[in-house]
Amino acid sequence: MTRKNLIVGNWKMHATHLEAIQMTQKLHYRLDPKDFDRVDVGLAPPFTALRSVQTVIEADHMQFSLGAQNVHWEEKGAFTGEIAPGMLAKLNVRYVIVGHSERRQIFGETDEWIAKKVKAVLAHDMIPILCVGETLDEREAGGAMEKVERQVLADFEGLSADQVGTATIAYEPIWAIGTGRTAKPEDAQEVIGFIRDLLRRKWGDVAEETRILYGGSVNPGNIAAIMAKKDIDGALVGGASLDPDTFASVVRYWI
Ligand code: PEP
């Protein structure tokens, strides 16, 4: 089973819809159509830019896939400020980031909510990118594996093997996010290999199909070494995805 690499730009709370259109167009011009034979590229702008980025991608037949940064699990209702999965699906959103550490830490998202979000995304034929990872204290206390195991089992609770094969996981050590401090490629491989073993133990051979990404201060200087690791299938990229030149260099990690 060969898993196609996937690199997703998480633009977080950056870019108006006009800026997002420009960023998408600039990135498109910096990539070669053949690049997409080696790597799928997802763009996750803020909600207010989703429709604009979708329109640009489709009008110019770009090969990017649209991503969302969050979702609610209910179909509709009195949930002021929330966005339903069906609303994203109608915009041809393919990837939905679920359980990012910023959402867990700043907005208090629980594993119970995250598990509902994962299921809601899959029910709408979109692909959840489940984020898991340990704090610095947890790593220093030797608890990184225990933390990611607990998160994966809680957040994928009740999924079928097929659903696990469709889903994507991003291992994002919290101490590496936005800090300029990247995990050593061998440390990232160790945790990601552990996650794949965990999926295999619980859901069987479908573990070979699940894409597992690394995230945390990825940049053009460190991406090649990360991608060289056998269980790492790509990257979730925050800061380095905001500048199209920089992000193009990350996407074309083999050059
Ligand atoms: C992220 O927010 O998912 C992330 C990995 O951010 P950064 O690349 O800026 O560390």
Boltz pocket constraint, residues with backbone or C-beta under 6 A from the ligand:
constraints:
  - pocket:
      binder: B
      contacts: [[A, 10], [A, 172], [A, 176], [A, 177], [A, 178], [A, 179], [A, 180], [A, 215], [A, 216], [A, 217], [A, 218], [A, 236], [A, 237], [A, 238], [A, 239], [A, 240]]
      max_distance: 6.0
